[in-house]
Amino acid sequence: MAGQPNWPNGTNLAYVEHLYELYLNDPHAVDEGWRKQFEQWQGGPRLQVNERLGPRFKARSLFNPVPTNGNGNGHAVIANGNGAMPPGSVPVPSGHVSISDMSSLQHRLDQLIRNYRVRGHIVANIDPLGIVNESPTELEPRYYGFTPEDMNCPVFTTNVPGETLSEVISNLEETYCRNIGVQFMHIDNLQVREWLQRKMESTRNRTKLTRKEQIRILTRLTDAVIFEEFIQRKFIGAKSFSLEGAESVIPLLDLALETAGDQGVREIVIGMAHRGRLNVLANIMGKSPQKIFREFEDVDPRRYWGGGDVKYHLGYSSDWRTRHGHNLHLSLCFNPSHLEYVNTVAMGRMRAKQDKSGLGTRGEKGMVMLIHGDAAFAGEGIIQETLNLSNLPGYTVGGTLHIVVNNQIGFTTGAKQARSCRYATDVAKMLQIPIFHVNGEEPEAVAQVVRLAMEFRMEFKRDVVIDMYCYRKRGHNESDEPSYTQPYMYSKIAKRKPVRENYLDHLLKLGGVTRGDADRIALRRTELLEKDLTAARSDHFVHDKMWVLEGKWSGYYGGSEHDADEVMTGIEKETLCKYLTRMTQTPDTFKLHPKLKRFMNNRLEMAEGKRPLDWSAGESLAYAALAVAGHRIRISGQDAQRGTFSHRHAVLSDYSDGHEYNVLQHVAEEQATVEVYNSPLSESGVLGFDYGYSLETPNSLVIWEAQFGDFANVAQVIIDQFIASAEDKWRRLSGLVMLLPHGFEGQGPEHSSARLERFLALAAQDNFQVVQPSTPAQVFHLLRRQMVRRWRKPLVVMTPKSLLRNPKCVSDLDDLTTGTFKRVIRDEKADTKKVTRVLLCSGRVYYDLIERREQLGRDDIAIARIEQFYPFPDDELRMLLMRHSDDVPVIWVQDEPENMGAWPFLRMKFGDRIYDRQRFLASTRAASASPATGSRAAHLLEQDELISEAFCKGLH
């Protein structure tokens, strides 16, 4: 082989060594290319290491002895810490050195550098309280056999600056062990690791700040400190969840926003808990301190009568203009005390903005910032769900900036009691992303971390974590005494100067700023706050309007359903047939699963009027009609594409190669986007995400489907704190739809009940809709109504299981052409004059009752259905019952035990008599601690008894 040799990768290094040994014995035993290279190694004044060796030439690189300080015992070493020979030059050896010796020395240096990268964070000065102090032996040179005499040894490395071993170690300590500790070597992707190494080691993990930038940091620290001090002085004992001890959050966010603006980001959604929230509202979000102080004064109780929320849970939106003239729109999400549950809500909001508002490629123009507490980040399972969503196709937002405000305590619980891992952020290592630990009392280190984190997020479109170590100066709230449980920690905190003072001392030493300059900044901030407080206490204070829907929500409204517009939701029959036919067609090259051919043939017969519509057809036609009308549709759930019970088949998989085809996306040439995503096995996180998505898309049908309805139990925080109460607490509307499969069919306790009773217990002030449709036509009209009406409320749907294929649960195409969703369905077949009792029911049990009535030949029984439980259809039900005399008893029949289902709600509403007329009784399963039996045989016996009782109860 003539010319330059083709350098092997690290796996072939043994081959290079073999060739070199051959060359030493006989130079002509190797081809010309290798011979010339080995001649350079032996004879040139300095060896130029071939660039093509690259980072994969592993640990046994050449190690060459050269004189050092005249004693002749030094060594020159090539290393990059990954065990790789870098590009560069090597001094010429005075004689032959065995490759095994070279490899041993090289390997030791490689391991030392690698362990600084892997373990350097352990000794980094990241804790401002200095409580934790460790020194791993693998970071000591002597661990690798290096002696003090070796410290002046010339070395050659990539990325790590330094010409001697001492200088290399010094630079490694500067990079990895100063005020920043970095975890990144767990990342499998070599490109990502090397990018991070290059960025950090070339700068020793420092950022050069201009005087203007230093003054800006000082100013932002002043803003934070003065605001907290002012609150503590003026509102003694009031809960504010102070930021004191963590004031560096404000310059951190300031720099993050400025960097985002320079990167082209135009929208940012922020989620955070309550600690420091008021400071962020005032100093980042731009909320007027007047409004915050007015909320502290609490002089307008009737304004918030029966609603609203505490001031440190409120959200806010504003516009931020960067120093370079870029505009950012900021949205701080409202958030309950359930801390981290806002995370996926914020992500859902951003994903909706990216999908709908033209924010370009994922993450480039819109991003999410999440501000966490250390105890919650380690302790809350929703964190893992949040992280897991980050790179999934249906949920990614192109990288989230996670900021952990590490107070090193949770309420009264210290780190040793709160987590089983070293760092609060260790769970984030699941994502193969860097985690930057930084000392919050070193603002310039914080600045370096922010810039690097933001650059990483933009470069790789991945999440990134900043773990800012600080402390909590006061207790969990301002009336709490923290030294009861952490006396040692709080004795150290009591001696700390505010971070602003420490940074000011640093700047005074550098020059360019004077104590007078700093005092003037502080005085100016204090004067402004005094003016705001005076205005807040004024009788002439002007409030914001309580209920104004603007922008994308203009034209939509909440409030009572009595004020909602009644709409017709039918579609022409010809159009329905066309949509249904299109949903049976696939591309000519698409190979349909053999078992789905019957499904498609049945659906085609429905389109041709030869077969009645089943549930799948009714539901799919609703989606098709809405999409053609311009409503974007998003459906997500653990089995949403196929449907848990194999009924939907909205997304088909090619039988030969598995590629997907979304039938709902091909209903018409011009239609809105329809996305159907199989979600991870996550309820809280995914439901929160879809709820957040719905907040930004009032004109889109956003659906979360539970695999089984009882799985909603796991997402109870999202349901209680957001879906059921957001309109009352935060004046925010949502049209989110929850599909919850529900029905007692002998599948055991965990796959029977969607806990209808829990939703009805939360129902008040027309806060959401709770329905249980019983026919394909009803679900068609229901989903259409959800979008066609301008009244926006969350919709909770008890969807069926066995009814999906029940031959009696069908509708004609004509049922979809006129009318709208029926809240109550009366019995058209019953002879009013003969009726001796009215059975009221909902859902699947209706079909059991119909079947028993037919078996008994009872034409004196009327069976009516309540399809909407909330808002309760009083007018419709009253009109239905007025058809019967007052002495006709009304029996509520339900599958659920007496203490579950709708009966507790109905009993509380009506008592013993319904509308003070007919007797009101119930036929249910016996009250139970568990929803259902695990025995199918027992289930059938219970069901038979339940139905029998319905036909005879109240006769005696």
Sequence and secondary structure as in RCSB ss.txt:
>XXXX:A:sequence
MAGQPNWPNGTNLAYVEHLYELYLNDPHAVDEGWRKQFEQWQGGPRLQVNERLGPRFKARSLFNPVPTNGNGNGH
AVIANGNGAMPPGSVPVPSGHVSISDMSSLQHRLDQLIRNYRVRGHIVANIDPLGIVNESPTELEPRYYGFTPED
MNCPVFTTNVPGETLSEVISNLEETYCRNIGVQFMHIDNLQVREWLQRKMESTRNRTKLTRKEQIRILTRLTDAV
IFEEFIQRKFIGAKSFSLEGAESVIPLLDLALETAGDQGVREIVIGMAHRGRLNVLANIMGKSPQKIFREFEDVD
PRRYWGGGDVKYHLGYSSDWRTRHGHNLHLSLCFNPSHLEYVNTVAMGRMRAKQDKSGLGTRGEKGMVMLIHGDA
AFAGEGIIQETLNLSNLPGYTVGGTLHIVVNNQIGFTTGAKQARSCRYATDVAKMLQIPIFHVNGEEPEAVAQVV
RLAMEFRMEFKRDVVIDMYCYRKRGHNESDEPSYTQPYMYSKIAKRKPVRENYLDHLLKLGGVTRGDADRIALRR
TELLEKDLTAARSDHFVHDKMWVLEGKWSGYYGGSEHDADEVMTGIEKETLCKYLTRMTQTPDTFKLHPKLKRFM
NNRLEMAEGKRPLDWSAGESLAYAALAVAGHRIRISGQDAQRGTFSHRHAVLSDYSDGHEYNVLQHVAEEQATVE
VYNSPLSESGVLGFDYGYSLETPNSLVIWEAQFGDFANVAQVIIDQFIASAEDKWRRLSGLVMLLPHGFEGQGPE
HSSARLERFLALAAQDNFQVVQPSTPAQVFHLLRRQMVRRWRKPLVVMTPKSLLRNPKCVSDLDDLTTGTFKRVI
RDEKADTKKVTRVLLCSGRVYYDLIERREQLGRDDIAIARIEQFYPFPDDELRMLLMRHSDDVPVIWVQDEPENM
GAWPFLRMKFGDRIYDRQRFLASTRAASASPATGSRAAHLLEQDELISEAFCKGLH
>XXXX:A:secstr
  SS     GGGHHHHHHHHHHHHH GGGS HHHHHHHHHHHHSSEEEE GGGGGGS S   EEE   TTSS  E
EEEE SSS   SEEEE  SS   HHHHHHHHHHHHHHHHHHHHHHHHHS   TT       GGGSGGGGT  GGG
GG BEEESSS  SBHHHHHHHHHHHHSSSEEEE TT   HHHHHHHHHHHHTTTT     HHHHHHHHHHHHHHH
HHHHHHHHHSTT      TT TTHHHHHHHHHHHHHHHT  EEEEEE STTHHHHHHHTS   HHHHHHHHHT  
GGGGTT    GGG  EEEEEE TTS EEEEEE    SSGGGHHHHHHHHHHHHHHHS   STTTSEEEEEEEEHH
HHHH HHHHHHHHHTTSTTT  S EEEEEEE SEETTEEHHHH SSSSTTGGGGGG   EEEEETT HHHHHHHH
HHHHHHHHHH   EEEEEE   SS SSTT  GGGT HHHHHHHHT   HHHHHHHHHHHH S  HHHHHHHHHHH
HHHHHHHHHHHTSTT     SS   GGGTT B S GGGS        HHHHHHHHHHTT   TT    TTHHHHH
HHHHHHHTTSS B HHHHHHHHHHHHHHTT  EEEEETTTTT TTS    EEE TTT  EEEGGGGSSSS   EE
EEE  S SHHHHHHHHHHHHT TTSEEEEE SSGGGGGGGHHHIIIIITTHHHHH      EEEEE   SSS GG
GT   HHHHHHH  TT SEEE   SHHHHHHHHHHHHHSSB   EEEEE SGGGS TTS B GGGGTS    SEE
  SSS TTT  EEEEE TTHHHHHHHHHHHHT  SEEEEEE EEES  HHHHHHHHTTS TTS EEEEEEEETTS
TTHHHHHHHHTTEETTTEEEEEEEE   SSSS S HHHHHHHHHHHHHHHHHTT  
